[in-house]
Amino acid sequence: MLRATSIVRKAAVKADKVADRVVLDHEARHKRRAALKGEGGLDFLLDLEKAAVLDDGDALKLEDGRLVQVKAAPQRLVEITAASPERLLRLAWHIGNRHTAAEISEGAIYIEEDHVLVEMVRGLGAATKIVDRPFRPERGAYHHEAHAHDHSHDAAHHDHDHVHDEHCGHDHAHGHHHHDH
């Protein structure tokens, strides 16, 4: 089977080299190896040296030099909105504290469906609704591509029972805040 072994980022994609397009959801855009099929019927094997996040518009370079462009598939997401920018920032902080994948826009935060998080943000005064759109979450500052996942489920689904204490491996800096009022 034809292999795709490298990524061409969106800005460098030449339209005349694009042989097919592949539509992938967020999880499928974060793989190292996968058998894929383009919209035009082209079968190929994604075979990267290490897992990387594929963004909408990026392309996979096939061994024969042709490109397969990546399109972000719409998926079922929860849109979280708040009455003010400050409230939305506060919600982003709480969501970030749960280590879940989230997409931040000017007026909303988007997460994959998760009833525990939905109940939490509603309890904090947020409005939520289900939407169908591509999911383009923020990339973690510490995880970037060197720490990308290569397993079947995403980080968004594994951390609900994470205990925050001195043994969890990251700094929480509790108790030393100074507030000017």
C-alpha positions in Angstrom: 0.0 0.0 0.0 1.1 3.5 -0.8 2.5 5.2 2.4 2.4 8.8 3.5 5.4 9.5 5.7 5.5 13.3 6.1 3.3 16.3 6.6 3.2 19.4 4.5 1.8 22.3 6.5 -1.1 24.3 5.0 1.0 27.3 4.0 3.3 25.1 1.8 0.6 23.0 0.1 0.7 23.4 -3.7 -2.8 22.8 -5.1 -1.5 21.1 -8.3 0.1 18.4 -6.2 -3.1 17.4 -4.3 -4.3 14.0 -5.5 -7.1 13.5 -3.0 -8.6 14.7 0.2 -9.2 12.9 3.5 -11.8 14.1 6.1 -10.7 13.3 9.6 -12.1 14.1 13.1 -9.9 15.5 15.9 -8.9 12.0 17.2 -8.0 10.8 13.7 -5.9 13.9 13.1 -3.7 12.9 16.0 -2.2 9.6 14.9 1.1 8.2 13.8 -0.1 5.1 11.9 -3.4 4.5 10.3 -4.9 3.1 7.1 -6.8 5.9 5.4 -9.0 6.3 2.4 -9.4 9.6 0.5 -12.7 11.0 -0.7 -11.7 10.1 -4.3 -11.0 6.5 -3.3 -7.2 6.6 -2.8 -6.1 4.1 -0.2 -2.9 4.8 1.7 -1.1 4.2 5.0 -0.3 7.1 7.2 3.1 6.1 8.6 4.8 9.0 10.4 8.0 8.7 12.4 6.1 10.2 15.4 2.5 11.2 16.1 1.7 14.7 15.1 -1.4 16.9 15.1 -2.8 17.4 11.5 -4.6 20.7 11.1 -7.3 21.5 8.6 -5.6 22.3 5.3 -2.4 20.4 6.0 -1.4 17.7 3.6 0.1 14.2 3.8 2.9 13.6 1.4 2.8 10.2 -0.4 5.9 8.3 -1.4 5.3 9.2 -5.0 5.3 12.9 -4.2 1.6 13.5 -4.5 -0.3 15.1 -1.6 -3.5 14.2 0.2 -5.1 17.2 1.8 -6.5 16.9 5.3 -10.0 18.4 6.1 -11.3 18.7 9.6 -14.5 16.7 9.9 -17.5 18.3 11.7 -18.2 16.5 15.0 -20.6 16.7 17.9 -19.2 19.3 20.4 -20.5 21.3 23.4 -20.4 25.0 22.8 -19.9 26.8 26.2 -20.8 30.5 26.4 -21.0 33.0 29.3 -22.6 36.4 30.1 -19.3 38.2 30.0 -15.7 37.8 28.8 -14.5 37.6 32.4 -16.9 34.7 33.1 -15.8 32.9 30.0 -12.1 33.3 31.1 -13.1 31.8 34.5 -14.8 28.9 32.7 -11.7 28.3 30.6 -9.6 28.2 33.8 -11.9 25.5 35.3 -12.0 23.5 32.1 -8.2 23.7 31.8 -7.8 22.5 35.4 -9.6 19.3 34.3 -6.9 18.6 31.6 -9.4 18.2 28.8 -9.0 19.2 25.2 -10.7 22.5 24.5 -11.0 25.0 21.6 -11.1 28.6 22.7 -12.7 31.3 20.4 -13.6 34.9 21.2 -17.1 34.2 22.4 -17.1 30.5 23.3 -15.2 27.4 24.4 -15.8 24.1 22.6 -15.2 20.7 24.2 -16.1 17.1 23.2 -19.3 15.9 24.9 -18.7 15.1 28.5 -21.7 15.3 30.9 -19.5 15.8 34.0 -17.9 18.9 32.5 -21.2 20.1 31.1 -22.8 19.9 34.6 -19.7 21.7 36.1 -19.8 24.6 33.7 -23.6 25.0 34.0 -23.1 25.1 37.8 -20.7 28.0 37.2 -23.4 29.9 35.2 -22.4 28.9 31.7 -24.9 28.2 28.8 -24.2 25.1 26.8 -25.5 23.8 23.5 -24.6 20.9 21.2 -23.1 21.9 17.8 -21.7 20.1 14.8 -18.4 21.7 13.7 -14.7 20.8 13.3 -12.8 20.5 16.6 -9.6 22.4 16.7 -8.5 22.4 20.3 -5.5 24.3 21.8 -2.3 22.3 21.9 -0.8 21.9 25.3 2.2 24.1 26.0 4.1 21.2 27.5 2.9 18.4 25.2 3.4 19.8 21.7 4.4 17.3 19.0 7.2 15.6 21.0 4.6 14.3 23.4 1.8 13.5 21.0 -0.5 10.5 21.7 -0.5 7.4 19.6 -3.3 5.5 21.2 -6.9 5.1 20.3 -8.5 7.5 22.7 -7.6 11.1 23.4 -6.3 12.7 26.5 -9.8 14.3 26.8 -11.2 11.0 28.0 -8.8 9.7 30.6 -8.5 12.3 33.3 -11.7 12.5 35.3 -10.4 10.8 38.3 -7.1 12.7 38.4 -6.2 13.6 42.0 -4.6 17.0 42.5 -2.1 16.6 45.4 1.6 16.8 45.9 2.1 13.4 44.2 0.4 14.1 40.9 3.6 15.3 39.2 2.8 18.9 38.4 2.9 22.1 40.4 -0.4 23.6 41.6 1.0 26.6 43.6 -1.8 26.7 46.1 -2.2 29.3 48.8 0.3 31.9 47.7 -1.8 34.3 45.7 -1.9 38.0 46.3 -5.0 40.0 45.3 -5.2 43.7 44.9 -8.8 44.9 45.3 
